Amino acid sequence: MNLSEQSTAQLQKTEKVLKGASIGLGVVLLAIIILSIVMWGKKGTITMNIMPVVLLPILILNITNLKKIREELKSRGV
């Protein structure tokens, strides 16, 4: 994703989408972690315990890309 080639409007739209996706993924991730802790206490290890480990890198990538977009917008004076 080459940010310098995108227009400011495109970057702002991408920033909004990534922010919403990151917040949504974070909420879902937190809910899965809480639910897996509760279920682990009742049923032992279940496959749902793996999901936070799988989803966390996606959240980290979203946040990293969001920071890059914000830096590019800041360098443009927006």
C-alpha positions as CSV (number, residue, x, y, z in Angstrom):
1,M,0.0,0.0,0.0
2,N,1.8,3.1,-1.3
3,L,0.3,5.9,0.7
4,S,2.0,8.8,-1.1
5,E,0.2,7.9,-4.4
6,Q,-3.3,8.0,-2.8
7,S,-5.3,11.2,-2.7
8,T,-6.1,12.8,0.6
9,A,-9.8,11.9,0.3
10,Q,-8.9,8.3,-0.3
11,L,-6.6,8.3,2.8
12,Q,-9.3,9.9,4.9
13,K,-11.8,7.3,3.8
14,T,-9.4,4.4,4.4
15,E,-8.6,5.9,7.9
16,K,-12.3,5.9,8.8
17,V,-12.8,2.3,7.6
18,L,-9.6,1.0,9.3
19,K,-10.6,2.8,12.6
20,G,-14.0,1.2,12.6
21,A,-12.7,-2.2,11.7
22,S,-10.0,-2.0,14.4
23,I,-12.5,-1.0,17.0
24,G,-14.9,-3.7,16.0
25,L,-12.2,-6.4,15.9
26,G,-10.9,-5.2,19.2
27,V,-14.4,-5.6,20.8
28,V,-14.9,-9.0,19.3
29,L,-11.4,-10.1,20.4
30,L,-12.1,-8.9,23.9
31,A,-15.4,-10.7,24.0
32,I,-13.9,-13.9,22.7
33,I,-11.1,-13.7,25.3
34,I,-13.6,-13.2,28.1
35,L,-15.9,-16.0,26.8
36,S,-13.0,-18.4,26.4
37,I,-11.8,-17.8,29.9
38,V,-15.3,-18.5,31.3
39,M,-15.8,-21.6,29.1
40,W,-12.3,-22.8,30.0
41,G,-13.2,-22.8,33.6
42,K,-16.3,-24.9,32.9
43,K,-15.3,-27.2,30.1
44,G,-11.5,-27.2,30.0
45,T,-9.6,-26.4,26.8
46,I,-11.7,-25.7,23.7
47,T,-10.9,-24.6,20.2
48,M,-12.3,-21.2,20.8
49,N,-9.2,-20.5,23.0
50,I,-7.1,-20.4,19.8
51,M,-9.2,-17.6,18.1
52,P,-7.7,-14.7,20.1
53,V,-4.2,-15.8,19.1
54,V,-5.3,-15.9,15.4
55,L,-7.1,-12.6,15.4
56,L,-4.5,-10.6,17.4
57,P,-2.0,-10.2,14.4
58,I,-4.8,-8.9,12.2
59,L,-5.6,-6.3,14.9
60,I,-1.9,-5.3,15.2
61,L,-1.7,-5.0,11.4
62,N,-4.8,-2.8,11.3
63,I,-3.4,-0.5,14.0
64,T,0.0,-0.3,12.3
65,N,-1.6,0.7,9.0
66,L,-3.8,3.2,10.7
67,K,-0.7,4.9,12.2
68,K,1.0,5.0,8.8
69,I,-2.1,6.6,7.3
70,R,-2.3,9.2,10.1
71,E,1.4,10.0,9.6
72,E,0.9,10.5,5.9
73,L,-2.1,12.8,6.5
74,K,-0.2,14.7,9.1
75,S,2.7,15.2,6.6
76,R,0.2,16.6,4.1
77,G,-1.1,19.1,6.7
78,V,-4.5,17.6,7.1
